[in-house]
Structure formats: C-alpha cells, structure tokens
Amino acid sequence: MPHISILSASVRNGRNSHRVALFFKRFIEDRNMAEVDLIDLLDYDFPIFHERLNYLPSPSSQVIEFAQKIRSADGIIIVTPEYNGGYPASLKNVIDLLTDDWKRKPVAISTCSDGVFGGSQVITSLQFSLWKIKAWTVPVMFPVPNVQTSFDGEGIPNEPEVIGKRASAFMNELLWCIEARRSMDLK
Ligand SMILES: Cc1cc2nc3c(=O)[nH]c(=O)nc-3n(C[C@H](O)[C@H](O)[C@H](O)COP(=O)(O)O)c2cc1C
C-alpha cells in the first residue's frame, strides 16, 4: 500500500485550512486507500530559512525528521491557504529547505480560502516552485472556498457527497501518479 503524507501548510493563529488536511486524512483512512500521516507545519514551527538542509552544519532533529518524512512518502498532498494571491511563507520555508527529497515526488495540491475562489490563485506560483525543485505536480485541483463554513473543526464537510466525489477524483489522480512512479522505479 502506498504511503501518503499530508502537508498542512498554515501556521496562522486560528487557521481554518487545517480542517481540509484533517478531512483528507480521514477520507484516505476510511477507504483504506493508503497509509497516511499528517505533517503539520504548526507542530514543527521551523525558524525562517537560513540554508538548505544539505548545507546546515548541525541541523535540528526536527529538520532531519521532516526531511525523512518527505523523502519516504510515495506521494504528498499539500493543503495550503492563499495569502495575498500566493502561498504562505511557512510553505516556501520547507520547499527551499530540501533539495533531492522533492525530486520526482508526486504532489497533489489543495488550496483553501475564506472567499469564493478557493485559493486557486496559489496554483501557478506553487506549481512553479515545485516544478523548479523537480517535484511531480499532479494535474488535479481541490480548491476549497469558504473553508471556515464548508468544513467543521474536525474536518467534517458540510456537503459530504459533493466533497466526497471531488476528493475521490483528486485521490484517483494522485494514486495513479504514485503507481506510475512506482512502476518506473521497478524497471
Ligand atoms: C495574510 C493573509 C492574506 C490573505 N489573502 C487572501 C487572498 O489573497 N485571497 C483569499 O481568498 N483569501 C485570503 N486570505 C484569507 C484566507 O483565505 C483565510 O485565512 C483562510 O481561512 C485560509 O487560511 P488559514 O488556514 O490561515 O485560515 C488571507 C488571509 C491572511 C491571513
């Protein structure tokens, strides 16, 4: 079974996009789609980037553990809010921190906002940064508008059927890319 890590990018006080990370964790577990863990950037609370991990003389155990989680995941779901039309500094902080760990990693992106556009303006800048670091961005979207009302604090959607259909389509693409990568690695 593949291993998927969900990277929850928001570290804001009173954040709401984390609800979507909680939703995906449960969605994947309930359907036995993959082994899944949550990488919560709020828990890590990394200092602002000073240098890439490979060049840090004495990296913290947290940084090493984080890198190991990204490296060992077969695929990653990034759940990110939109801040001023882009993705948050907390996320750029950890994209830049690593190098080869992102390479050829299937990454599916879910964007969130408290407005009607679901944070979709994040996609171009985030995809570009991930492409630069050689991740494989999965060509699928999961924008979440009105995140503060469309999911409760535990990540339960208020329209489970609609959200479930969209989440299934999203997961199918990610799982297909994970399998494609695995079959190429076997050759
Ligand atoms: C600094 C900042 C900038 C924001 N910029 C946008 C924006 O450009 N577009 C938008 O739809 N929402 C914007 N929002 C609102 C977020 O969509 C909202 O906070 C949402 O709940 C997702 O982020 P969260 O996980 O921090 O709660 C912004 C919020 C903050 C704190």
PDBQT file of the ligand as one rigid body, heavy atoms in Angstrom, charges set to zero:
ROOT
HETATM    1  C1  LIG A 201      -2.193  37.417   5.312  1.00  0.00    +0.000 C 
HETATM    2  C2  LIG A 201      -3.447  36.879   4.715  1.00  0.00    +0.000 A 
HETATM    3  C3  LIG A 201      -3.684  37.081   3.373  1.00  0.00    +0.000 A 
HETATM    4  C4  LIG A 201      -4.825  36.557   2.778  1.00  0.00    +0.000 A 
HETATM    5  N1  LIG A 201      -5.008  36.728   1.432  1.00  0.00    +0.000 NA
HETATM    6  C5  LIG A 201      -6.064  36.136   0.831  1.00  0.00    +0.000 A 
HETATM    7  C6  LIG A 201      -6.199  36.190  -0.584  1.00  0.00    +0.000 A 
HETATM    8  O1  LIG A 201      -5.386  36.749  -1.304  1.00  0.00    +0.000 OA
HETATM    9  N2  LIG A 201      -7.271  35.600  -1.143  1.00  0.00    +0.000 N 
HETATM   10  C7  LIG A 201      -8.204  34.950  -0.386  1.00  0.00    +0.000 A 
HETATM   11  O2  LIG A 201      -9.154  34.418  -0.946  1.00  0.00    +0.000 OA
HETATM   12  N3  LIG A 201      -8.089  34.856   0.962  1.00  0.00    +0.000 NA
HETATM   13  C8  LIG A 201      -7.043  35.425   1.586  1.00  0.00    +0.000 A 
HETATM   14  N4  LIG A 201      -6.888  35.321   2.957  1.00  0.00    +0.000 N 
HETATM   15  C9  LIG A 201      -7.893  34.624   3.761  1.00  0.00    +0.000 C 
HETATM   16  C10 LIG A 201      -7.605  33.116   3.825  1.00  0.00    +0.000 C 
HETATM   17  O3  LIG A 201      -8.171  32.577   2.675  1.00  0.00    +0.000 OA
HETATM   18  C11 LIG A 201      -8.210  32.523   5.085  1.00  0.00    +0.000 C 
HETATM   19  O4  LIG A 201      -7.386  32.852   6.194  1.00  0.00    +0.000 OA
HETATM   20  C12 LIG A 201      -8.475  31.048   5.006  1.00  0.00    +0.000 C 
HETATM   21  O5  LIG A 201      -9.102  30.649   6.205  1.00  0.00    +0.000 OA
HETATM   22  C13 LIG A 201      -7.288  30.111   4.741  1.00  0.00    +0.000 C 
HETATM   23  O6  LIG A 201      -6.186  30.357   5.536  1.00  0.00    +0.000 OA
HETATM   24  P1  LIG A 201      -5.909  29.826   7.051  1.00  0.00    +0.000 P 
HETATM   25  O7  LIG A 201      -5.520  28.406   7.007  1.00  0.00    +0.000 OA
HETATM   26  O8  LIG A 201      -4.804  30.679   7.524  1.00  0.00    +0.000 OA
HETATM   27  O9  LIG A 201      -7.171  30.015   7.845  1.00  0.00    +0.000 OA
HETATM   28  C14 LIG A 201      -5.762  35.851   3.565  1.00  0.00    +0.000 A 
HETATM   29  C15 LIG A 201      -5.511  35.659   4.940  1.00  0.00    +0.000 A 
HETATM   30  C16 LIG A 201      -4.364  36.154   5.500  1.00  0.00    +0.000 A 
HETATM   31  C17 LIG A 201      -4.101  35.880   6.956  1.00  0.00    +0.000 C 
ENDROOT
TORSDOF 0
